[in-house]
Amino acid sequence: MKHKLFLLILALLTLSFFQNAFGIGFFKDDLYFLNVAHANSLADFLNFFNFLKSYGYRPIPIELFYFLINTLKLNFFAIHLIIFSVYLVGIVCFYQSLAKITNNRVFAKITTLLYSLSFIHVFQLYAAWNFQEVCLFAFLSISVYTLINNQIRLSLLFYLFALLSKETAIFYPVLLAGLYIAKRVLKWKLKLDFKISYILTTGLLAIIFGLLVKYELSQFAQNPLYAIHLNPRLMLNNLMWLGLWSLGFPSYLPDYMHSIFRPPLPDFYKALATLESRLYFYLLLAFLIVFLVAVIYLLIRKESRYTVLTLLIFCLFFFTIFNLPTLPTIHKWMVRLTLPLVFISLFQGYVITLLYRQNRITRFIALFLVSLYLVWNYYGTLIHESASTIKLESAIYFKSRAYFDQKRSRIVLKDSIYIKDPKKGLNPWGGSKKLNDTYWGQNFVQYLFPEKDLKMFYAFETKKIPKNSFVVSSLELLPY
């Protein structure tokens, strides 16, 4: 009964932390996915599962999800309710699996709390086009949960769903092998019993899936941002920033630092101008300092040294493994920490659990750490709602949508839409260039006017206004 109450409170806390997600509209990839996720026949529907895609083979969170949005004409509350529901199902299965595998509900509660309320989930829960990350986490959590309950076929089915959500799931068999070794070689007391045949089966599925999506991955590699660079310096730099982000440092920190060994640029201190940002940053530093002292203390003690050290190595190894697709690319982003964050939370949760169970003083420190974590992640959530530009993108969508809906009767008589920039003075957010980014090129106009073959032209690309164009200033569409 107590664990049900914990999960209910955790669900309410999650909804409270990330409540602003329910007001986020469509932008960027959303607009493209809404346009491609139409099916007028069974053949069109089956084509959702065609492996020859240039935009990522993720049919469950892309084609099926957006097909559902289009078909049922879901409003934004319903869309985000689906996202949160899937996320919370994943959280419940994560907690139940951890509690059963370790036979330690305190550890499971603390770890699940830390993972669930990390501000990093702003990047996964707010933008609908990142539903792929939520599905990946949820389906893998369900796969583990059904595995430990000896529902092998169901476990394999949900692993297949995870593969159909995002290709990062191909590393799941490596994790299973790691757990198998941890129990039999490292002698961890895990209540997790599965056969090598299960690891081999998931491994075979991963290999087959990898071969099938090889074409799609090659298309990604043609984009300079996602091109593979086997440069050790780049890979170590990416791993360092992903590690710092997973510990709670702000997403914008790389913009203010030439080197990790040098002080941040002067503009960084301007980012600490608000009370919220200062509270977030100073509470984060307080948490990390106290936590580091706690880790050193546990490493000094003989009775905890071995387990803390082996778990640290285990978590760092799999943090790296699940970040592998990101390391050799120029483009790194907090959204990809969905699975790697699990291993940071596991280690943090274990350290805090050991403190909680030792004596009154260490129990107080454990509760203090959890309190610090909750407060700085609350402020971190508020900070990153803005730092991620998600709120701005959403505001652009709603303002633009209202404007074009109001002018629809005039626009449908035209052949194109031209977005001009003011010649002098105010040009917020970059004017037409910013709108091109938010609208994802032609996708916004195709989404708004599917019945009319309109094209949108942007002033930053061409100064010449095409004939029979509906002309609108970027000032009319941008919030400022």
HUKAHU-V945214 format. One record per backbone hydrogen bond with DSSP energy under -0.5 kcal/mol. NH is the residue of the N-H (numbers start at 1). CO is the residue of the C=O. E is the energy in kcal/mol with one decimal. If there is no record, write none. Layout:
nh: [NH:NH]
co: [CO:CO]
e: [E:E]
This chain:
nh: [5:6:7:8:9:10:11:12:13:14:15:16:17:18:19:21:22:23:24:28:30:31:32:33:34:35:36:37:38:45:46:47:48:49:50:53:58:60:62:64:65:66:67:68:69:70:71:72:73:74:79:80:81:82:83:84:85:86:87:88:89:90:91:92:93:94:95:96:97:98:99:100:101:102:103:104:108:109:110:111:112:113:114:115:116:117:118:121:122:123:124:125:126:130:131:133:134:135:136:137:138:139:140:141:142:143:144:145:146:147:148:149:150:151:152:155:156:157:158:159:160:161:162:163:164:165:166:169:170:171:172:174:175:176:177:178:179:180:181:182:183:184:185:186:188:190:191:192:194:198:199:200:201:202:203:204:205:206:207:208:209:210:211:212:213:214:217:218:219:220:221:222:222:223:226:227:229:231:232:235:236:237:238:239:240:241:242:243:244:245:246:247:248:248:249:253:255:256:257:262:265:268:269:270:270:271:271:272:273:278:279:280:281:282:283:284:285:286:287:288:289:290:291:292:293:294:295:296:297:298:299:300:301:304:305:306:308:309:310:311:312:313:314:315:316:317:318:319:320:321:322:323:324:324:326:327:328:329:330:331:332:336:337:338:340:341:342:343:343:344:345:346:347:348:349:350:351:352:353:354:355:356:357:358:359:363:364:365:366:367:368:369:370:371:372:373:374:375:376:377:378:379:380:381:382:383:384:385:386:386:387:388:389:391:393:394:395:396:397:398:399:400:401:402:403:404:405:406:407:408:410:411:412:413:414:415:416:417:418:419:419:420:420:430:431:433:434:435:436:437:438:439:440:441:442:443:444:446:447:448:449:452:454:455:457:459:461:462:466:469:470:471:472:474:476:477:478]
co: [1:2:3:4:5:6:7:8:9:10:11:12:13:14:16:18:19:20:21:438:27:28:28:29:30:31:32:33:36:41:42:43:45:46:47:51:56:164:58:59:60:62:63:64:65:66:67:68:69:69:75:76:77:78:79:80:81:82:83:84:85:86:87:88:89:90:91:92:93:94:95:96:97:98:99:99:104:105:106:107:108:109:110:111:112:113:115:118:119:120:121:121:122:127:128:130:130:131:132:133:134:135:136:137:138:139:140:141:142:143:144:145:147:146:150:151:152:153:154:155:156:157:158:159:160:162:162:166:167:168:169:171:171:172:173:174:175:176:177:178:179:180:181:181:182:188:101:190:192:195:195:196:197:198:199:200:201:202:203:204:205:206:207:208:209:211:213:214:215:216:217:218:219:220:223:223:328:229:230:231:232:233:234:235:236:237:238:239:240:241:242:243:244:245:244:250:252:253:254:259:256:265:266:266:267:267:268:269:270:274:275:276:277:278:279:280:281:282:283:284:285:286:287:288:289:290:291:292:293:294:295:296:297:301:301:302:304:305:306:307:308:309:310:311:312:313:314:315:316:317:318:320:320:321:323:323:324:326:225:225:330:333:334:335:336:337:339:339:340:340:341:342:343:344:345:346:347:348:349:350:351:352:353:355:355:359:360:361:362:363:364:365:366:367:368:369:370:371:372:373:374:375:376:377:378:379:380:381:382:383:383:384:386:385:389:390:391:392:393:394:395:396:397:398:399:400:401:402:403:405:407:407:408:410:411:468:468:455:470:417:457:418:472:427:428:430:431:431:432:433:434:435:436:436:440:440:439:442:443:444:445:449:452:415:417:419:458:458:464:466:416:469:418:420:473:474:474]
e: [-1.9:-2.4:-2.3:-2.1:-2.6:-2.7:-2.3:-2.1:-2.5:-2.5:-2.3:-2.0:-3.0:-2.3:-0.9:-1.8:-1.6:-1.4:-1.7:-3.0:-2.0:-1.2:-1.0:-2.8:-2.6:-1.1:-1.7:-1.8:-1.1:-2.0:-2.7:-1.5:-1.5:-1.7:-1.8:-2.0:-1.4:-1.7:-1.6:-3.1:-1.3:-2.6:-2.2:-2.1:-2.0:-2.6:-2.8:-2.4:-0.8:-1.3:-2.2:-2.4:-1.9:-2.0:-1.8:-2.6:-2.4:-2.4:-2.2:-2.8:-2.0:-2.1:-2.1:-2.5:-2.3:-2.4:-2.7:-2.8:-2.4:-2.3:-2.7:-2.0:-2.8:-2.1:-1.2:-0.6:-2.1:-2.6:-2.5:-2.6:-2.2:-2.3:-2.4:-2.4:-2.8:-1.8:-1.1:-1.9:-2.3:-1.6:-0.6:-2.8:-1.3:-1.9:-2.0:-1.4:-1.0:-2.7:-2.2:-2.2:-2.8:-2.9:-1.8:-2.1:-2.4:-2.1:-2.2:-2.4:-2.8:-1.6:-2.4:-0.8:-1.9:-3.2:-0.9:-2.5:-2.5:-2.0:-2.3:-1.8:-2.1:-2.0:-2.0:-2.2:-1.9:-1.3:-2.1:-1.8:-2.0:-1.8:-1.8:-0.6:-1.5:-2.2:-2.3:-2.1:-2.4:-2.3:-2.3:-2.5:-2.0:-1.9:-3.3:-1.5:-2.6:-1.8:-3.6:-1.5:-0.6:-1.1:-1.1:-2.6:-2.1:-2.5:-2.4:-2.4:-2.3:-2.3:-2.3:-2.7:-2.5:-2.6:-2.3:-2.1:-2.1:-0.9:-2.5:-2.0:-1.6:-1.6:-1.8:-0.6:-0.8:-1.8:-1.3:-1.1:-3.0:-2.6:-0.6:-2.5:-2.6:-2.2:-2.6:-2.4:-2.3:-2.2:-2.7:-2.2:-2.5:-2.8:-2.1:-1.2:-0.5:-1.4:-2.2:-1.4:-1.3:-1.9:-1.1:-1.4:-3.5:-2.0:-1.2:-0.5:-0.7:-1.0:-0.7:-0.6:-1.5:-1.9:-2.7:-2.5:-2.3:-2.7:-2.3:-1.8:-2.2:-2.2:-2.5:-2.5:-2.3:-2.3:-2.7:-2.4:-2.1:-2.1:-2.3:-2.4:-2.3:-2.2:-2.1:-1.6:-1.3:-0.8:-1.5:-0.7:-2.3:-2.5:-2.6:-2.2:-2.2:-2.2:-2.5:-2.9:-2.5:-2.3:-2.2:-2.1:-1.9:-2.3:-2.3:-0.8:-0.6:-1.2:-1.7:-1.5:-0.8:-1.8:-0.6:-2.0:-0.7:-1.6:-2.2:-1.0:-0.5:-2.4:-1.5:-0.6:-0.9:-1.1:-2.5:-2.1:-1.8:-2.5:-3.0:-2.2:-2.3:-2.3:-2.1:-2.4:-2.0:-2.3:-1.5:-1.1:-0.7:-2.4:-2.1:-2.0:-2.4:-2.4:-2.4:-2.5:-2.1:-2.3:-2.6:-2.5:-2.3:-2.2:-2.7:-1.9:-1.6:-2.1:-2.2:-2.1:-1.7:-2.5:-2.5:-1.4:-0.8:-0.7:-2.6:-1.7:-1.7:-1.5:-2.8:-2.4:-2.5:-2.4:-2.0:-2.5:-2.3:-2.7:-3.0:-2.1:-2.0:-2.8:-2.2:-1.7:-1.7:-0.7:-1.0:-2.3:-2.4:-0.9:-2.3:-2.6:-1.0:-2.6:-2.9:-0.5:-2.8:-0.7:-2.2:-1.4:-2.3:-1.5:-0.6:-1.8:-2.4:-1.4:-2.5:-3.2:-0.6:-2.5:-0.6:-1.6:-1.2:-1.8:-2.0:-2.5:-2.4:-1.5:-2.1:-0.8:-3.4:-2.1:-1.4:-2.1:-0.6:-0.7:-2.9:-0.7:-2.6:-2.7:-1.6:-1.1:-1.6]
